[in-house]
Amino acid sequence: MESYQEAKRKYYLSEFELYDGDRYITFNIVDICAVRDEITVAITNGGKISVCEFDLKSYGRRLYFEYGIMQEQIAVDDFTQFKESINYDN
């Protein structure tokens, strides 16, 4: 199982989209805190952005949190990393 610090470095600002039956909700990882077993994510839903903390749980080797009324399990491994190369010289 990867440590919280490894997960934090690996998944910082990674993105995940969840379709709720009406629209897509986008999640971006902001922080993973091992001390409190929490994950902080920025959530974009219907054009509104909020930052929320969730209890971080584990099942086997997977870290996940539960979201929404149906307690949808969202695994940290399901997030996608976006690496951009920014050239500040131009």
matplotlib code that plots the C-alpha trace (Angstrom):
import matplotlib.pyplot as plt

x = [0.0, 1.4, 1.9, -0.1, 2.9, 3.6, -0.1, 0.0, 2.9, 1.7, -1.9, -1.7, -4.2, -5.1, -8.6, -11.6, -15.0, -18.2, -21.4, -24.4, -27.1, -27.5, -24.0, -20.4, -18.8, -15.0, -12.8, -9.2, -7.0, -5.7, -4.3, -4.0, -3.5, -2.3, -2.6, -6.4, -7.0, -8.6, -8.5, -9.2, -10.6, -11.8, -15.2, -16.6, -20.3, -22.6, -20.0, -19.6, -16.3, -16.0, -13.3, -14.3, -12.6, -13.6, -12.6, -10.0, -10.7, -8.9, -10.1, -7.3, -4.6, -7.0, -7.5, -11.0, -13.5, -17.3, -19.2, -22.9, -26.2, -25.5, -22.0, -20.3, -16.8, -14.2, -10.8, -7.6, -6.2, -9.1, -7.7, -5.8, -2.6, -2.2, 1.3, 1.7, 4.9, 4.8, 7.4, 7.8, 10.5, 8.1]
y = [0.0, 3.4, 5.8, 9.0, 11.1, 9.1, 9.5, 13.2, 13.8, 11.5, 12.7, 16.5, 18.3, 15.1, 15.0, 12.7, 13.1, 11.6, 11.6, 12.0, 11.3, 15.0, 16.5, 15.8, 16.7, 17.3, 16.5, 17.7, 16.5, 19.4, 17.6, 14.2, 14.3, 11.2, 12.7, 13.1, 10.4, 13.1, 14.1, 17.6, 18.0, 20.9, 20.1, 21.7, 21.1, 23.1, 25.9, 26.3, 25.4, 24.3, 22.8, 19.9, 17.5, 13.8, 10.9, 8.9, 5.2, 2.1, -1.2, -3.6, -1.6, 1.2, 4.6, 6.1, 8.6, 8.6, 11.4, 12.4, 11.0, 7.5, 7.5, 6.9, 5.4, 7.4, 5.8, 7.9, 5.6, 6.6, 10.2, 11.2, 13.2, 16.1, 17.2, 20.4, 22.0, 25.7, 27.8, 31.2, 32.4, 33.7]
z = [0.0, -0.9, 1.9, 2.3, 1.4, -1.8, -2.7, -1.9, -4.2, -6.9, -7.1, -6.3, -8.5, -10.4, -11.8, -11.8, -13.4, -12.0, -14.0, -11.6, -14.2, -15.0, -15.4, -14.9, -11.5, -11.6, -8.6, -8.2, -5.3, -3.2, -0.2, 1.5, 5.3, 7.0, 10.5, 10.1, 7.4, 5.2, 1.6, 0.4, -3.0, -5.2, -6.6, -9.8, -10.1, -12.3, -12.7, -9.0, -7.3, -3.7, -1.6, 0.7, 3.1, 3.2, 5.4, 3.6, 3.8, 2.6, 1.1, 0.5, -1.3, -2.5, -0.9, -1.4, -0.1, -0.3, -2.0, -2.3, -1.0, -2.5, -0.8, -4.2, -3.6, -5.4, -5.4, -5.4, -8.1, -10.4, -10.6, -13.8, -13.6, -16.1, -16.7, -18.6, -19.8, -19.4, -21.1, -19.3, -21.7, -24.4]

ax = plt.figure().add_subplot(projection="3d")
ax.plot(x, y, z, "-o")
ax.set_aspect("equal")
plt.show()
